């Protein structure tokens, strides 16, 4: 093998390590965001303001991950000029990073509302609704990240199809909450906090679906954004 071939091999190996490194950091960011959401929801259900503060404080780490990953991706694009599949991977990582950062923002919103609820007015009836939707959303987020890690098309499709269920559960919970306030007007302040929490959870589901869409983009080369779930199923199945 001549010197040129040796150099090309070295560059290729280095590029592979850079791609693996940025993917690894993305998954670490995902794990942190999962923890952040879980803490925020637990704080809501347990009336624990200290746990809510922990969830809020984690946002600093989440933002640091975002900056680091963005910098690495920018460097790869500038220096390596990746083509085809590698380019799709880098672009997908950038988009998933944005979704994870926004999930972190929703965790902060939930944490802030949890602090308000811990000061009085929380009611168990709505807590049950929050717990149910939170469990579905957590499963959805974990599945989306697992599908991205394994580039698992079927798992990603399952996440996308679940988004409609989350939307329906949110609308049902919102309607129930409105009726609850009509029956018990003194719960209005706390109910508004629960409404914001439910909306944040619904948004987390949206971001998890976005992550799953990037898996479809990587594995099938299909851009399924803005398509309804039935159309996505027909294209992927």
mmCIF file of the C-alpha atoms, coordinates in Angstrom:
data_MODEL
# 
_entry.id   MODEL 
# 
loop_
_atom_site.group_PDB 
_atom_site.id 
_atom_site.type_symbol 
_atom_site.label_atom_id 
_atom_site.label_alt_id 
_atom_site.label_comp_id 
_atom_site.label_asym_id 
_atom_site.label_entity_id 
_atom_site.label_seq_id 
_atom_site.pdbx_PDB_ins_code 
_atom_site.Cartn_x 
_atom_site.Cartn_y 
_atom_site.Cartn_z 
_atom_site.occupancy 
_atom_site.B_iso_or_equiv 
_atom_site.pdbx_formal_charge 
_atom_site.auth_seq_id 
_atom_site.auth_comp_id 
_atom_site.auth_asym_id 
_atom_site.auth_atom_id 
_atom_site.pdbx_PDB_model_num 
ATOM 1   C CA . UNK A 1 1   ? 0.000   0.000  0.000  1.00 0.00 ? 1   UNK A CA 1 
ATOM 2   C CA . UNK A 1 2   ? 1.456   3.406  -0.993 1.00 0.00 ? 2   UNK A CA 1 
ATOM 3   C CA . UNK A 1 3   ? 1.619   6.532  1.198  1.00 0.00 ? 3   UNK A CA 1 
ATOM 4   C CA . UNK A 1 4   ? -1.512  7.989  -0.372 1.00 0.00 ? 4   UNK A CA 1 
ATOM 5   C CA . UNK A 1 5   ? -3.515  4.869  0.411  1.00 0.00 ? 5   UNK A CA 1 
ATOM 6   C CA . UNK A 1 6   ? -2.223  4.888  3.994  1.00 0.00 ? 6   UNK A CA 1 
ATOM 7   C CA . UNK A 1 7   ? -3.250  8.511  4.373  1.00 0.00 ? 7   UNK A CA 1 
ATOM 8   C CA . UNK A 1 8   ? -6.717  7.860  2.960  1.00 0.00 ? 8   UNK A CA 1 
ATOM 9   C CA . UNK A 1 9   ? -7.165  4.918  5.300  1.00 0.00 ? 9   UNK A CA 1 
ATOM 10  C CA . UNK A 1 10  ? -6.140  7.043  8.278  1.00 0.00 ? 10  UNK A CA 1 
ATOM 11  C CA . UNK A 1 11  ? -8.549  9.808  7.304  1.00 0.00 ? 11  UNK A CA 1 
ATOM 12  C CA . UNK A 1 12  ? -11.386 7.316  6.825  1.00 0.00 ? 12  UNK A CA 1 
ATOM 13  C CA . UNK A 1 13  ? -10.777 5.744  10.242 1.00 0.00 ? 13  UNK A CA 1 
ATOM 14  C CA . UNK A 1 14  ? -10.635 9.156  11.898 1.00 0.00 ? 14  UNK A CA 1 
ATOM 15  C CA . UNK A 1 15  ? -13.874 10.177 10.187 1.00 0.00 ? 15  UNK A CA 1 
ATOM 16  C CA . UNK A 1 16  ? -15.583 7.004  11.417 1.00 0.00 ? 16  UNK A CA 1 
ATOM 17  C CA . UNK A 1 17  ? -14.466 7.762  14.976 1.00 0.00 ? 17  UNK A CA 1 
ATOM 18  C CA . UNK A 1 18  ? -15.806 11.302 14.695 1.00 0.00 ? 18  UNK A CA 1 
ATOM 19  C CA . UNK A 1 19  ? -19.204 10.048 13.509 1.00 0.00 ? 19  UNK A CA 1 
ATOM 20  C CA . UNK A 1 20  ? -19.329 7.451  16.273 1.00 0.00 ? 20  UNK A CA 1 
ATOM 21  C CA . UNK A 1 21  ? -18.344 10.076 18.811 1.00 0.00 ? 21  UNK A CA 1 
ATOM 22  C CA . UNK A 1 22  ? -21.085 12.494 17.878 1.00 0.00 ? 22  UNK A CA 1 
ATOM 23  C CA . UNK A 1 23  ? -23.679 9.681  17.833 1.00 0.00 ? 23  UNK A CA 1 
ATOM 24  C CA . UNK A 1 24  ? -22.565 8.574  21.279 1.00 0.00 ? 24  UNK A CA 1 
ATOM 25  C CA . UNK A 1 25  ? -22.813 12.092 22.633 1.00 0.00 ? 25  UNK A CA 1 
ATOM 26  C CA . UNK A 1 26  ? -26.291 12.448 21.139 1.00 0.00 ? 26  UNK A CA 1 
ATOM 27  C CA . UNK A 1 27  ? -27.474 9.295  22.905 1.00 0.00 ? 27  UNK A CA 1 
ATOM 28  C CA . UNK A 1 28  ? -25.974 10.539 26.186 1.00 0.00 ? 28  UNK A CA 1 
ATOM 29  C CA . UNK A 1 29  ? -27.915 13.754 25.698 1.00 0.00 ? 29  UNK A CA 1 
ATOM 30  C CA . UNK A 1 30  ? -31.030 11.683 25.094 1.00 0.00 ? 30  UNK A CA 1 
ATOM 31  C CA . UNK A 1 31  ? -30.530 9.787  28.341 1.00 0.00 ? 31  UNK A CA 1 
ATOM 32  C CA . UNK A 1 32  ? -30.144 13.055 30.226 1.00 0.00 ? 32  UNK A CA 1 
ATOM 33  C CA . UNK A 1 33  ? -33.326 14.474 28.707 1.00 0.00 ? 33  UNK A CA 1 
ATOM 34  C CA . UNK A 1 34  ? -35.227 11.306 29.624 1.00 0.00 ? 34  UNK A CA 1 
ATOM 35  C CA . UNK A 1 35  ? -34.087 11.759 33.221 1.00 0.00 ? 35  UNK A CA 1 
ATOM 36  C CA . UNK A 1 36  ? -35.045 15.424 33.145 1.00 0.00 ? 36  UNK A CA 1 
ATOM 37  C CA . UNK A 1 37  ? -38.607 14.661 32.026 1.00 0.00 ? 37  UNK A CA 1 
ATOM 38  C CA . UNK A 1 38  ? -38.977 11.864 34.580 1.00 0.00 ? 38  UNK A CA 1 
ATOM 39  C CA . UNK A 1 39  ? -37.819 14.135 37.409 1.00 0.00 ? 39  UNK A CA 1 
ATOM 40  C CA . UNK A 1 40  ? -40.176 16.912 36.346 1.00 0.00 ? 40  UNK A CA 1 
ATOM 41  C CA . UNK A 1 41  ? -43.168 14.557 36.159 1.00 0.00 ? 41  UNK A CA 1 
ATOM 42  C CA . UNK A 1 42  ? -42.304 12.884 39.472 1.00 0.00 ? 42  UNK A CA 1 
ATOM 43  C CA . UNK A 1 43  ? -42.008 16.327 41.049 1.00 0.00 ? 43  UNK A CA 1 
ATOM 44  C CA . UNK A 1 44  ? -45.510 17.127 39.797 1.00 0.00 ? 44  UNK A CA 1 
ATOM 45  C CA . UNK A 1 45  ? -47.036 13.926 41.112 1.00 0.00 ? 45  UNK A CA 1 
ATOM 46  C CA . UNK A 1 46  ? -45.203 13.974 44.447 1.00 0.00 ? 46  UNK A CA 1 
ATOM 47  C CA . UNK A 1 47  ? -45.443 17.705 45.105 1.00 0.00 ? 47  UNK A CA 1 
ATOM 48  C CA . UNK A 1 48  ? -41.661 17.816 45.441 1.00 0.00 ? 48  UNK A CA 1 
ATOM 49  C CA . UNK A 1 49  ? -40.274 21.280 44.683 1.00 0.00 ? 49  UNK A CA 1 
ATOM 50  C CA . UNK A 1 50  ? -36.677 20.146 45.266 1.00 0.00 ? 50  UNK A CA 1 
ATOM 51  C CA . UNK A 1 51  ? -37.013 17.465 42.589 1.00 0.00 ? 51  UNK A CA 1 
ATOM 52  C CA . UNK A 1 52  ? -38.553 20.067 40.291 1.00 0.00 ? 52  UNK A CA 1 
ATOM 53  C CA . UNK A 1 53  ? -35.512 22.287 40.814 1.00 0.00 ? 53  UNK A CA 1 
ATOM 54  C CA . UNK A 1 54  ? -33.249 19.351 39.919 1.00 0.00 ? 54  UNK A CA 1 
ATOM 55  C CA . UNK A 1 55  ? -35.132 18.908 36.636 1.00 0.00 ? 55  UNK A CA 1 
ATOM 56  C CA . UNK A 1 56  ? -34.811 22.614 35.882 1.00 0.00 ? 56  UNK A CA 1 
ATOM 57  C CA . UNK A 1 57  ? -31.103 22.673 36.734 1.00 0.00 ? 57  UNK A CA 1 
ATOM 58  C CA . UNK A 1 58  ? -30.403 19.798 34.331 1.00 0.00 ? 58  UNK A CA 1 
ATOM 59  C CA . UNK A 1 59  ? -31.223 22.138 31.477 1.00 0.00 ? 59  UNK A CA 1 
ATOM 60  C CA . UNK A 1 60  ? -27.761 23.656 31.753 1.00 0.00 ? 60  UNK A CA 1 
ATOM 61  C CA . UNK A 1 61  ? -26.222 20.264 30.951 1.00 0.00 ? 61  UNK A CA 1 
ATOM 62  C CA . UNK A 1 62  ? -28.693 19.651 28.135 1.00 0.00 ? 62  UNK A CA 1 
ATOM 63  C CA . UNK A 1 63  ? -27.800 22.978 26.539 1.00 0.00 ? 63  UNK A CA 1 
ATOM 64  C CA . UNK A 1 64  ? -24.093 22.197 26.873 1.00 0.00 ? 64  UNK A CA 1 
ATOM 65  C CA . UNK A 1 65  ? -24.657 18.924 25.013 1.00 0.00 ? 65  UNK A CA 1 
ATOM 66  C CA . UNK A 1 66  ? -26.462 20.816 22.261 1.00 0.00 ? 66  UNK A CA 1 
ATOM 67  C CA . UNK A 1 67  ? -23.604 23.269 21.798 1.00 0.00 ? 67  UNK A CA 1 
ATOM 68  C CA . UNK A 1 68  ? -20.983 20.507 21.794 1.00 0.00 ? 68  UNK A CA 1 
ATOM 69  C CA . UNK A 1 69  ? -22.837 18.358 19.253 1.00 0.00 ? 69  UNK A CA 1 
ATOM 70  C CA . UNK A 1 70  ? -23.546 21.318 16.999 1.00 0.00 ? 70  UNK A CA 1 
ATOM 71  C CA . UNK A 1 71  ? -19.867 22.262 17.036 1.00 0.00 ? 71  UNK A CA 1 
ATOM 72  C CA . UNK A 1 72  ? -18.786 18.721 16.191 1.00 0.00 ? 72  UNK A CA 1 
ATOM 73  C CA . UNK A 1 73  ? -21.290 18.465 13.349 1.00 0.00 ? 73  UNK A CA 1 
ATOM 74  C CA . UNK A 1 74  ? -20.225 21.828 11.937 1.00 0.00 ? 74  UNK A CA 1 
ATOM 75  C CA . UNK A 1 75  ? -16.604 20.705 12.023 1.00 0.00 ? 75  UNK A CA 1 
ATOM 76  C CA . UNK A 1 76  ? -17.421 17.429 10.276 1.00 0.00 ? 76  UNK A CA 1 
ATOM 77  C CA . UNK A 1 77  ? -19.373 19.236 7.551  1.00 0.00 ? 77  UNK A CA 1 
ATOM 78  C CA . UNK A 1 78  ? -16.601 21.769 7.012  1.00 0.00 ? 78  UNK A CA 1 
ATOM 79  C CA . UNK A 1 79  ? -13.598 19.456 7.105  1.00 0.00 ? 79  UNK A CA 1 
ATOM 80  C CA . UNK A 1 80  ? -14.914 16.094 5.908  1.00 0.00 ? 80  UNK A CA 1 
ATOM 81  C CA . UNK A 1 81  ? -17.553 17.201 3.421  1.00 0.00 ? 81  UNK A CA 1 
ATOM 82  C CA . UNK A 1 82  ? -19.476 13.936 3.898  1.00 0.00 ? 82  UNK A CA 1 
ATOM 83  C CA . UNK A 1 83  ? -21.569 12.567 1.067  1.00 0.00 ? 83  UNK A CA 1 
ATOM 84  C CA . UNK A 1 84  ? -24.636 10.356 0.751  1.00 0.00 ? 84  UNK A CA 1 
ATOM 85  C CA . UNK A 1 85  ? -25.370 8.297  3.876  1.00 0.00 ? 85  UNK A CA 1 
ATOM 86  C CA . UNK A 1 86  ? -22.800 10.035 6.058  1.00 0.00 ? 86  UNK A CA 1 
ATOM 87  C CA . UNK A 1 87  ? -24.245 13.423 5.173  1.00 0.00 ? 87  UNK A CA 1 
ATOM 88  C CA . UNK A 1 88  ? -27.756 12.241 6.021  1.00 0.00 ? 88  UNK A CA 1 
ATOM 89  C CA . UNK A 1 89  ? -26.479 10.985 9.380  1.00 0.00 ? 89  UNK A CA 1 
ATOM 90  C CA . UNK A 1 90  ? -24.884 14.313 10.298 1.00 0.00 ? 90  UNK A CA 1 
ATOM 91  C CA . UNK A 1 91  ? -27.989 16.242 9.274  1.00 0.00 ? 91  UNK A CA 1 
ATOM 92  C CA . UNK A 1 92  ? -30.193 13.851 11.245 1.00 0.00 ? 92  UNK A CA 1 
ATOM 93  C CA . UNK A 1 93  ? -28.012 14.251 14.333 1.00 0.00 ? 93  UNK A CA 1 
ATOM 94  C CA . UNK A 1 94  ? -28.351 18.031 14.106 1.00 0.00 ? 94  UNK A CA 1 
ATOM 95  C CA . UNK A 1 95  ? -32.142 17.808 13.882 1.00 0.00 ? 95  UNK A CA 1 
ATOM 96  C CA . UNK A 1 96  ? -32.463 15.237 16.685 1.00 0.00 ? 96  UNK A CA 1 
ATOM 97  C CA . UNK A 1 97  ? -30.254 17.395 18.893 1.00 0.00 ? 97  UNK A CA 1 
ATOM 98  C CA . UNK A 1 98  ? -32.661 20.292 18.377 1.00 0.00 ? 98  UNK A CA 1 
ATOM 99  C CA . UNK A 1 99  ? -35.632 18.107 19.317 1.00 0.00 ? 99  UNK A CA 1 
ATOM 100 C CA . UNK A 1 100 ? -33.878 16.886 22.452 1.00 0.00 ? 100 UNK A CA 1 
ATOM 101 C CA . UNK A 1 101 ? -33.051 20.439 23.508 1.00 0.00 ? 101 UNK A CA 1 
ATOM 102 C CA . UNK A 1 102 ? -36.689 21.391 23.068 1.00 0.00 ? 102 UNK A CA 1 
ATOM 103 C CA . UNK A 1 103 ? -37.802 18.406 25.119 1.00 0.00 ? 103 UNK A CA 1 
ATOM 104 C CA . UNK A 1 104 ? -35.485 19.723 27.810 1.00 0.00 ? 104 UNK A CA 1 
ATOM 105 C CA . UNK A 1 105 ? -37.267 23.077 27.563 1.00 0.00 ? 105 UNK A CA 1 
ATOM 106 C CA . UNK A 1 106 ? -40.596 21.318 28.096 1.00 0.00 ? 106 UNK A CA 1 
ATOM 107 C CA . UNK A 1 107 ? -39.157 19.585 31.169 1.00 0.00 ? 107 UNK A CA 1 
ATOM 108 C CA . UNK A 1 108 ? -38.237 23.009 32.564 1.00 0.00 ? 108 UNK A CA 1 
ATOM 109 C CA . UNK A 1 109 ? -41.803 24.221 31.977 1.00 0.00 ? 109 UNK A CA 1 
ATOM 110 C CA . UNK A 1 110 ? -43.188 21.163 33.764 1.00 0.00 ? 110 UNK A CA 1 
ATOM 111 C CA . UNK A 1 111 ? -40.754 21.679 36.639 1.00 0.00 ? 111 UNK A CA 1 
ATOM 112 C CA . UNK A 1 112 ? -41.842 25.294 37.088 1.00 0.00 ? 112 UNK A CA 1 
ATOM 113 C CA . UNK A 1 113 ? -45.502 24.321 37.161 1.00 0.00 ? 113 UNK A CA 1 
ATOM 114 C CA . UNK A 1 114 ? -44.685 21.523 39.603 1.00 0.00 ? 114 UNK A CA 1 
ATOM 115 C CA . UNK A 1 115 ? -43.205 24.107 41.979 1.00 0.00 ? 115 UNK A CA 1 
ATOM 116 C CA . UNK A 1 116 ? -46.419 26.137 41.813 1.00 0.00 ? 116 UNK A CA 1 
ATOM 117 C CA . UNK A 1 117 ? -48.489 23.030 42.500 1.00 0.00 ? 117 UNK A CA 1 
ATOM 118 C CA . UNK A 1 118 ? -46.267 22.094 45.455 1.00 0.00 ? 118 UNK A CA 1 
ATOM 119 C CA . UNK A 1 119 ? -47.243 25.383 47.075 1.00 0.00 ? 119 UNK A CA 1 
ATOM 120 C CA . UNK A 1 120 ? -50.876 24.291 47.227 1.00 0.00 ? 120 UNK A CA 1 
ATOM 121 C CA . UNK A 1 121 ? -53.898 23.423 45.138 1.00 0.00 ? 121 UNK A CA 1 
ATOM 122 C CA . UNK A 1 122 ? -52.793 20.099 43.614 1.00 0.00 ? 122 UNK A CA 1 
ATOM 123 C CA . UNK A 1 123 ? -55.588 17.575 43.084 1.00 0.00 ? 123 UNK A CA 1 
ATOM 124 C CA . UNK A 1 124 ? -55.195 13.840 42.719 1.00 0.00 ? 124 UNK A CA 1 
ATOM 125 C CA . UNK A 1 125 ? -57.809 13.482 39.980 1.00 0.00 ? 125 UNK A CA 1 
ATOM 126 C CA . UNK A 1 126 ? -55.779 15.425 37.436 1.00 0.00 ? 126 UNK A CA 1 
ATOM 127 C CA . UNK A 1 127 ? -52.576 13.841 38.687 1.00 0.00 ? 127 UNK A CA 1 
ATOM 128 C CA . UNK A 1 128 ? -53.925 10.517 37.451 1.00 0.00 ? 128 UNK A CA 1 
ATOM 129 C CA . UNK A 1 129 ? -54.353 11.991 33.960 1.00 0.00 ? 129 UNK A CA 1 
ATOM 130 C CA . UNK A 1 130 ? -50.825 13.397 34.039 1.00 0.00 ? 130 UNK A CA 1 
ATOM 131 C CA . UNK A 1 131 ? -49.355 10.078 35.146 1.00 0.00 ? 131 UNK A CA 1 
ATOM 132 C CA . UNK A 1 132 ? -51.104 8.165  32.355 1.00 0.00 ? 132 UNK A CA 1 
ATOM 133 C CA . UNK A 1 133 ? -49.991 10.489 29.571 1.00 0.00 ? 133 UNK A CA 1 
ATOM 134 C CA . UNK A 1 134 ? -46.484 10.815 31.037 1.00 0.00 ? 134 UNK A CA 1 
ATOM 135 C CA . UNK A 1 135 ? -46.042 7.039  30.994 1.00 0.00 ? 135 UNK A CA 1 
ATOM 136 C CA . UNK A 1 136 ? -47.054 6.892  27.326 1.00 0.00 ? 136 UNK A CA 1 
ATOM 137 C CA . UNK A 1 137 ? -44.786 9.788  26.402 1.00 0.00 ? 137 UNK A CA 1 
ATOM 138 C CA . UNK A 1 138 ? -41.801 8.351  28.293 1.00 0.00 ? 138 UNK A CA 1 
ATOM 139 C CA . UNK A 1 139 ? -42.227 5.054  26.460 1.00 0.00 ? 139 UNK A CA 1 
ATOM 140 C CA . UNK A 1 140 ? -42.484 6.919  23.174 1.00 0.00 ? 140 UNK A CA 1 
ATOM 141 C CA . UNK A 1 141 ? -39.294 8.903  23.827 1.00 0.00 ? 141 UNK A CA 1 
ATOM 142 C CA . UNK A 1 142 ? -37.324 5.847  24.919 1.00 0.00 ? 142 UNK A CA 1 
ATOM 143 C CA . UNK A 1 143 ? -38.476 3.937  21.836 1.00 0.00 ? 143 UNK A CA 1 
ATOM 144 C CA . UNK A 1 144 ? -37.558 6.824  19.541 1.00 0.00 ? 144 UNK A CA 1 
ATOM 145 C CA . UNK A 1 145 ? -34.039 7.048  20.967 1.00 0.00 ? 145 UNK A CA 1 
ATOM 146 C CA . UNK A 1 146 ? -33.612 3.278  20.872 1.00 0.00 ? 146 UNK A CA 1 
ATOM 147 C CA . UNK A 1 147 ? -34.743 3.210  17.244 1.00 0.00 ? 147 UNK A CA 1 
ATOM 148 C CA . UNK A 1 148 ? -32.236 5.927  16.403 1.00 0.00 ? 148 UNK A CA 1 
ATOM 149 C CA . UNK A 1 149 ? -29.430 4.080  18.183 1.00 0.00 ? 149 UNK A CA 1 
ATOM 150 C CA . UNK A 1 150 ? -30.185 0.834  16.342 1.00 0.00 ? 150 UNK A CA 1 
ATOM 151 C CA . UNK A 1 151 ? -31.517 2.415  13.125 1.00 0.00 ? 151 UNK A CA 1 
ATOM 152 C CA . UNK A 1 152 ? -34.631 0.316  13.592 1.00 0.00 ? 152 UNK A CA 1 
ATOM 153 C CA . UNK A 1 153 ? -37.276 1.290  11.039 1.00 0.00 ? 153 UNK A CA 1 
ATOM 154 C CA . UNK A 1 154 ? -40.144 -0.696 12.552 1.00 0.00 ? 154 UNK A CA 1 
ATOM 155 C CA . UNK A 1 155 ? -39.561 0.780  15.984 1.00 0.00 ? 155 UNK A CA 1 
ATOM 156 C CA . UNK A 1 156 ? -39.516 4.286  14.533 1.00 0.00 ? 156 UNK A CA 1 
ATOM 157 C CA . UNK A 1 157 ? -42.760 3.642  12.664 1.00 0.00 ? 157 UNK A CA 1 
ATOM 158 C CA . UNK A 1 158 ? -44.389 2.449  15.887 1.00 0.00 ? 158 UNK A CA 1 
ATOM 159 C CA . UNK A 1 159 ? -43.419 5.723  17.578 1.00 0.00 ? 159 UNK A CA 1 
ATOM 160 C CA . UNK A 1 160 ? -44.886 7.782  14.739 1.00 0.00 ? 160 UNK A CA 1 
ATOM 161 C CA . UNK A 1 161 ? -48.149 5.834  14.865 1.00 0.00 ? 161 UNK A CA 1 
ATOM 162 C CA . UNK A 1 162 ? -48.337 6.384  18.636 1.00 0.00 ? 162 UNK A CA 1 
ATOM 163 C CA . UNK A 1 163 ? -48.335 10.171 18.221 1.00 0.00 ? 163 UNK A CA 1 
ATOM 164 C CA . UNK A 1 164 ? -52.043 10.179 17.347 1.00 0.00 ? 164 UNK A CA 1 
ATOM 165 C CA . UNK A 1 165 ? -52.810 8.328  20.598 1.00 0.00 ? 165 UNK A CA 1 
ATOM 166 C CA . UNK A 1 166 ? -50.923 10.953 22.606 1.00 0.00 ? 166 UNK A CA 1 
ATOM 167 C CA . UNK A 1 167 ? -52.744 13.780 20.850 1.00 0.00 ? 167 UNK A CA 1 
ATOM 168 C CA . UNK A 1 168 ? -56.101 12.131 21.558 1.00 0.00 ? 168 UNK A CA 1 
ATOM 169 C CA . UNK A 1 169 ? -55.213 11.504 25.205 1.00 0.00 ? 169 UNK A CA 1 
ATOM 170 C CA . UNK A 1 170 ? -54.184 15.141 25.613 1.00 0.00 ? 170 UNK A CA 1 
ATOM 171 C CA . UNK A 1 171 ? -57.418 16.449 24.087 1.00 0.00 ? 171 UNK A CA 1 
ATOM 172 C CA . UNK A 1 172 ? -59.486 14.120 26.282 1.00 0.00 ? 172 UNK A CA 1 
ATOM 173 C CA . UNK A 1 173 ? -57.595 15.218 29.397 1.00 0.00 ? 173 UNK A CA 1 
ATOM 174 C CA . UNK A 1 174 ? -57.970 18.883 28.481 1.00 0.00 ? 174 UNK A CA 1 
ATOM 175 C CA . UNK A 1 175 ? -61.709 18.503 27.983 1.00 0.00 ? 175 UNK A CA 1 
ATOM 176 C CA . UNK A 1 176 ? -62.009 16.646 31.292 1.00 0.00 ? 176 UNK A CA 1 
ATOM 177 C CA . UNK A 1 177 ? -60.038 19.379 33.048 1.00 0.00 ? 177 UNK A CA 1 
ATOM 178 C CA . UNK A 1 178 ? -62.329 22.109 31.708 1.00 0.00 ? 178 UNK A CA 1 
ATOM 179 C CA . UNK A 1 179 ? -65.348 20.248 33.078 1.00 0.00 ? 179 UNK A CA 1 
ATOM 180 C CA . UNK A 1 180 ? -63.541 19.723 36.388 1.00 0.00 ? 180 UNK A CA 1 
ATOM 181 C CA . UNK A 1 181 ? -62.966 23.470 36.754 1.00 0.00 ? 181 UNK A CA 1 
ATOM 182 C CA . UNK A 1 182 ? -66.594 24.206 35.895 1.00 0.00 ? 182 UNK A CA 1 
ATOM 183 C CA . UNK A 1 183 ? -67.653 21.927 38.747 1.00 0.00 ? 183 UNK A CA 1 
ATOM 184 C CA . UNK A 1 184 ? -64.968 23.205 41.146 1.00 0.00 ? 184 UNK A CA 1 
ATOM 185 C CA . UNK A 1 185 ? -64.065 26.810 40.244 1.00 0.00 ? 185 UNK A CA 1 
ATOM 186 C CA . UNK A 1 186 ? -61.729 27.119 43.235 1.00 0.00 ? 186 UNK A CA 1 
ATOM 187 C CA . UNK A 1 187 ? -59.326 24.734 41.460 1.00 0.00 ? 187 UNK A CA 1 
ATOM 188 C CA . UNK A 1 188 ? -58.777 27.114 38.533 1.00 0.00 ? 188 UNK A CA 1 
ATOM 189 C CA . UNK A 1 189 ? -55.235 28.197 39.443 1.00 0.00 ? 189 UNK A CA 1 
ATOM 190 C CA . UNK A 1 190 ? -53.964 24.645 39.947 1.00 0.00 ? 190 UNK A CA 1 
ATOM 191 C CA . UNK A 1 191 ? -55.876 23.414 36.909 1.00 0.00 ? 191 UNK A CA 1 
ATOM 192 C CA . UNK A 1 192 ? -54.081 25.945 34.729 1.00 0.00 ? 192 UNK A CA 1 
ATOM 193 C CA . UNK A 1 193 ? -50.759 24.503 35.920 1.00 0.00 ? 193 UNK A CA 1 
ATOM 194 C CA . UNK A 1 194 ? -51.952 21.002 35.068 1.00 0.00 ? 194 UNK A CA 1 
ATOM 195 C CA . UNK A 1 195 ? -53.093 22.197 31.648 1.00 0.00 ? 195 UNK A CA 1 
ATOM 196 C CA . UNK A 1 196 ? -49.620 23.571 30.889 1.00 0.00 ? 196 UNK A CA 1 
ATOM 197 C CA . UNK A 1 197 ? -48.047 20.327 32.092 1.00 0.00 ? 197 UNK A CA 1 
ATOM 198 C CA . UNK A 1 198 ? -50.315 18.249 29.869 1.00 0.00 ? 198 UNK A CA 1 
ATOM 199 C CA . UNK A 1 199 ? -49.525 20.488 26.908 1.00 0.00 ? 199 UNK A CA 1 
ATOM 200 C CA . UNK A 1 200 ? -45.790 20.098 27.546 1.00 0.00 ? 200 UNK A CA 1 
ATOM 201 C CA . UNK A 1 201 ? -46.143 16.332 27.617 1.00 0.00 ? 201 UNK A CA 1 
ATOM 202 C CA . UNK A 1 202 ? -48.030 16.439 24.325 1.00 0.00 ? 202 UNK A CA 1 
ATOM 203 C CA . UNK A 1 203 ? -45.184 18.482 22.854 1.00 0.00 ? 203 UNK A CA 1 
ATOM 204 C CA . UNK A 1 204 ? -42.641 15.932 24.097 1.00 0.00 ? 204 UNK A CA 1 
ATOM 205 C CA . UNK A 1 205 ? -44.594 13.328 22.144 1.00 0.00 ? 205 UNK A CA 1 
ATOM 206 C CA . UNK A 1 206 ? -44.362 15.515 19.039 1.00 0.00 ? 206 UNK A CA 1 
ATOM 207 C CA . UNK A 1 207 ? -40.578 15.798 19.417 1.00 0.00 ? 207 UNK A CA 1 
ATOM 208 C CA . UNK A 1 208 ? -40.238 12.045 19.956 1.00 0.00 ? 208 UNK A CA 1 
ATOM 209 C CA . UNK A 1 209 ? -42.127 11.510 16.693 1.00 0.00 ? 209 UNK A CA 1 
ATOM 210 C CA . UNK A 1 210 ? -39.748 13.956 14.997 1.00 0.00 ? 210 UNK A CA 1 
ATOM 211 C CA . UNK A 1 211 ? -36.811 11.838 16.175 1.00 0.00 ? 211 UNK A CA 1 
ATOM 212 C CA . UNK A 1 212 ? -38.484 8.731  14.773 1.00 0.00 ? 212 UNK A CA 1 
ATOM 213 C CA . UNK A 1 213 ? -38.965 10.501 11.435 1.00 0.00 ? 213 UNK A CA 1 
ATOM 214 C CA . UNK A 1 214 ? -35.214 11.007 11.232 1.00 0.00 ? 214 UNK A CA 1 
ATOM 215 C CA . UNK A 1 215 ? -34.756 7.240  11.608 1.00 0.00 ? 215 UNK A CA 1 
ATOM 216 C CA . UNK A 1 216 ? -36.995 6.709  8.576  1.00 0.00 ? 216 UNK A CA 1 
ATOM 217 C CA . UNK A 1 217 ? -34.936 9.308  6.728  1.00 0.00 ? 217 UNK A CA 1 
ATOM 218 C CA . UNK A 1 218 ? -31.709 7.473  7.578  1.00 0.00 ? 218 UNK A CA 1 
ATOM 219 C CA . UNK A 1 219 ? -32.885 3.948  6.889  1.00 0.00 ? 219 UNK A CA 1 
ATOM 220 C CA . UNK A 1 220 ? -35.171 4.493  3.901  1.00 0.00 ? 220 UNK A CA 1 
ATOM 221 C CA . UNK A 1 221 ? -34.095 7.884  2.560  1.00 0.00 ? 221 UNK A CA 1 
ATOM 222 C CA . UNK A 1 222 ? -37.698 9.081  2.915  1.00 0.00 ? 222 UNK A CA 1 
ATOM 223 C CA . UNK A 1 223 ? -38.715 12.481 4.251  1.00 0.00 ? 223 UNK A CA 1 
ATOM 224 C CA . UNK A 1 224 ? -41.965 11.703 6.074  1.00 0.00 ? 224 UNK A CA 1 
ATOM 225 C CA . UNK A 1 225 ? -42.292 15.003 7.900  1.00 0.00 ? 225 UNK A CA 1 
ATOM 226 C CA . UNK A 1 226 ? -45.726 16.641 7.683  1.00 0.00 ? 226 UNK A CA 1 
ATOM 227 C CA . UNK A 1 227 ? -47.337 13.405 6.479  1.00 0.00 ? 227 UNK A CA 1 
ATOM 228 C CA . UNK A 1 228 ? -50.184 11.846 8.430  1.00 0.00 ? 228 UNK A CA 1 
ATOM 229 C CA . UNK A 1 229 ? -49.433 8.586  10.195 1.00 0.00 ? 229 UNK A CA 1 
ATOM 230 C CA . UNK A 1 230 ? -51.463 6.467  7.760  1.00 0.00 ? 230 UNK A CA 1 
ATOM 231 C CA . UNK A 1 231 ? -49.449 7.798  4.818  1.00 0.00 ? 231 UNK A CA 1 
ATOM 232 C CA . UNK A 1 232 ? -46.187 7.128  6.673  1.00 0.00 ? 232 UNK A CA 1 
ATOM 233 C CA . UNK A 1 233 ? -47.288 3.547  7.388  1.00 0.00 ? 233 UNK A CA 1 
ATOM 234 C CA . UNK A 1 234 ? -48.112 2.980  3.718  1.00 0.00 ? 234 UNK A CA 1 
ATOM 235 C CA . UNK A 1 235 ? -44.739 4.322  2.596  1.00 0.00 ? 235 UNK A CA 1 
ATOM 236 C CA . UNK A 1 236 ? -42.652 2.380  5.104  1.00 0.00 ? 236 UNK A CA 1 
ATOM 237 C CA . UNK A 1 237 ? -44.512 -0.919 5.363  1.00 0.00 ? 237 UNK A CA 1 
# 
